[in-house]
Amino acid sequence: MSDVERFVREYLSRRDPQGYYVILARKESKDMLAGISGIIVEEVGDMVIVRTRSRSIAEKVIRLLAKRGLLA
């Protein structure tokens, strides 16, 4: 299993209590994520927290960030 697939499985296997998928990324990814609809982006220190209720959007974001090495 590739690293990208491992990240996808890991992040999609759990949700927060409000039902959001939570993805942790490096701060550099904030500009890249600005154009994606259906996500909430919160900047916390040197990290970005991405939240979405959609499984397919979460998977797309994880794949995008993993390929560029921006997942935390």
Backbone bond lengths (Angstrom), bond angles and torsions (degrees), N, CA, C in turn:
res aa  C-N    CA-C-N  psi(-1)  N-CA   C-N-CA  omega(-1)  CA-C   N-CA-C  phi
1 M - - - 1.452 - - 1.524 108.49 -
2 S 1.315 117.14 132.83 1.460 121.36 -178.52 1.534 110.26 -74.55
3 D 1.313 115.82 165.68 1.461 120.84 179.24 1.526 111.52 -62.24
4 V 1.323 116.16 -38.57 1.463 120.03 -179.67 1.520 110.22 -63.05
5 E 1.320 117.02 -45.36 1.469 120.55 178.75 1.525 111.56 -62.95
6 R 1.320 116.14 -37.33 1.465 120.71 179.00 1.531 110.14 -64.62
7 F 1.343 116.88 -43.09 1.455 120.90 177.95 1.528 111.14 -63.50
8 V 1.317 116.80 -42.33 1.462 120.76 179.69 1.523 110.01 -60.57
9 R 1.307 117.15 -48.98 1.468 120.29 179.97 1.518 112.16 -62.41
10 E 1.330 116.17 -41.99 1.461 120.67 -178.32 1.526 111.59 -63.16
11 Y 1.332 116.97 -49.14 1.460 120.47 -177.26 1.531 112.86 -71.46
12 L 1.318 118.23 -34.64 1.459 120.08 -177.95 1.523 112.88 -83.12
13 S 1.309 117.70 -5.82 1.460 120.00 -178.46 1.522 112.77 -80.54
14 R 1.338 117.10 -11.73 1.459 118.38 -178.44 1.522 111.17 -141.89
15 R 1.327 114.40 155.78 1.463 122.31 177.35 1.527 108.31 -130.66
16 D 1.330 115.53 161.78 1.459 118.75 175.08 1.532 108.78 -81.73
17 P 1.336 118.67 171.83 1.479 120.43 -177.43 1.532 114.95 -59.47
18 Q 1.333 117.95 -23.66 1.463 120.43 178.82 1.524 112.46 -86.11
19 G 1.323 118.57 -2.62 1.450 122.18 177.19 1.513 115.14 94.40
20 Y 1.318 117.79 11.03 1.467 122.04 179.40 1.520 110.66 -92.15
21 Y 1.322 115.39 145.92 1.454 120.95 166.52 1.523 105.40 -81.10
22 V 1.320 117.39 134.24 1.459 122.14 -177.01 1.522 108.79 -115.61
23 I 1.322 116.00 125.38 1.465 122.54 -178.62 1.522 107.91 -122.39
24 L 1.322 116.58 126.15 1.454 121.55 177.63 1.520 109.54 -98.12
25 A 1.330 115.37 131.62 1.467 120.35 -176.87 1.521 109.68 -138.81
26 R 1.316 114.79 165.76 1.459 120.80 175.71 1.523 110.04 -73.16
27 K 1.309 115.54 155.87 1.460 121.87 -177.41 1.526 112.51 -60.33
28 E 1.336 117.71 -29.70 1.465 121.47 -178.65 1.521 113.01 -63.42
29 S 1.321 117.55 -17.85 1.465 121.05 -176.95 1.527 113.38 -82.72
30 K 1.318 117.79 -7.75 1.467 120.96 -174.97 1.525 112.57 -58.82
31 D 1.340 117.72 -44.90 1.468 120.39 -179.60 1.524 111.71 -65.02
32 M 1.314 117.19 -36.61 1.456 122.36 -179.60 1.535 110.91 -66.75
33 L 1.313 117.09 -33.30 1.460 121.96 -176.34 1.523 112.87 -83.87
34 A 1.331 117.72 -11.28 1.463 121.64 -174.78 1.533 113.09 -59.65
35 G 1.309 119.13 -30.33 1.459 121.26 -176.26 1.519 115.07 -89.09
36 I 1.307 117.96 -0.34 1.463 121.02 -176.17 1.526 109.25 -92.49
37 S 1.328 116.63 124.14 1.467 119.87 178.69 1.525 109.62 -87.23
38 G 1.304 115.60 154.49 1.461 120.97 177.85 1.511 114.31 89.41
39 I 1.334 117.15 10.09 1.455 119.87 177.96 1.523 110.21 -125.64
40 I 1.321 115.23 156.14 1.452 123.06 173.40 1.519 106.11 -114.98
41 V 1.329 116.65 126.37 1.461 121.43 -178.14 1.523 108.26 -115.11
42 E 1.338 115.77 123.02 1.464 121.76 177.91 1.519 108.61 -120.71
43 E 1.322 116.13 131.04 1.459 121.00 178.09 1.532 108.06 -93.76
44 V 1.333 115.96 124.48 1.458 122.00 -179.56 1.522 107.79 -132.25
45 G 1.334 116.04 105.26 1.459 119.67 -178.69 1.512 111.15 61.97
46 D 1.325 116.15 -125.63 1.468 120.68 -179.83 1.521 111.92 -98.53
47 M 1.330 116.33 19.10 1.465 121.26 179.67 1.518 110.52 -127.69
48 V 1.322 114.82 164.23 1.459 122.31 175.00 1.526 106.74 -122.82
49 I 1.322 116.18 133.85 1.459 121.49 175.75 1.520 107.50 -105.82
50 V 1.321 116.05 122.94 1.460 122.20 179.99 1.522 107.31 -109.12
51 R 1.321 116.39 127.63 1.465 121.60 179.12 1.521 109.79 -123.27
52 T 1.310 115.11 139.32 1.462 120.63 175.19 1.524 108.74 -154.21
53 R 1.306 115.58 150.44 1.465 120.14 176.25 1.522 111.63 -90.86
54 S 1.310 116.57 -18.05 1.464 121.91 -176.50 1.525 111.16 -85.24
55 R 1.305 115.49 125.18 1.460 120.68 178.22 1.531 111.28 -65.67
56 S 1.323 117.09 -40.68 1.462 119.70 -177.87 1.532 111.31 -68.73
57 I 1.315 117.95 -38.93 1.462 120.03 176.64 1.520 109.81 -66.48
58 A 1.326 117.74 -41.47 1.462 121.17 177.97 1.527 110.56 -59.28
59 E 1.315 117.07 -42.89 1.464 120.65 179.87 1.527 110.93 -64.35
60 K 1.338 117.51 -42.25 1.466 120.74 178.48 1.523 111.34 -62.53
61 V 1.331 116.78 -42.90 1.465 121.01 -179.82 1.525 110.39 -65.35
62 I 1.322 117.20 -43.30 1.466 121.14 179.82 1.522 110.23 -61.90
63 R 1.318 117.35 -46.23 1.472 120.52 179.44 1.528 111.30 -62.21
64 L 1.326 117.08 -43.08 1.456 121.29 179.37 1.527 111.28 -61.12
65 L 1.328 116.15 -47.95 1.467 120.44 -178.03 1.532 111.70 -70.52
66 A 1.305 117.17 -37.84 1.482 120.37 -178.95 1.529 111.30 -65.54
67 K 1.322 117.13 -40.48 1.468 120.65 -179.87 1.516 111.95 -64.08
68 R 1.327 116.51 -28.96 1.466 121.09 -179.09 1.521 112.25 -98.42
69 G 1.335 117.32 1.56 1.460 121.17 177.44 1.521 113.81 70.19
70 L 1.335 117.08 33.66 1.456 120.76 -176.30 1.520 113.68 -107.23
71 L 1.314 118.86 2.14 1.460 119.68 175.80 1.516 109.67 -73.35
72 A 1.324 115.45 142.81 1.472 119.74 179.85 1.513 110.77 -86.50
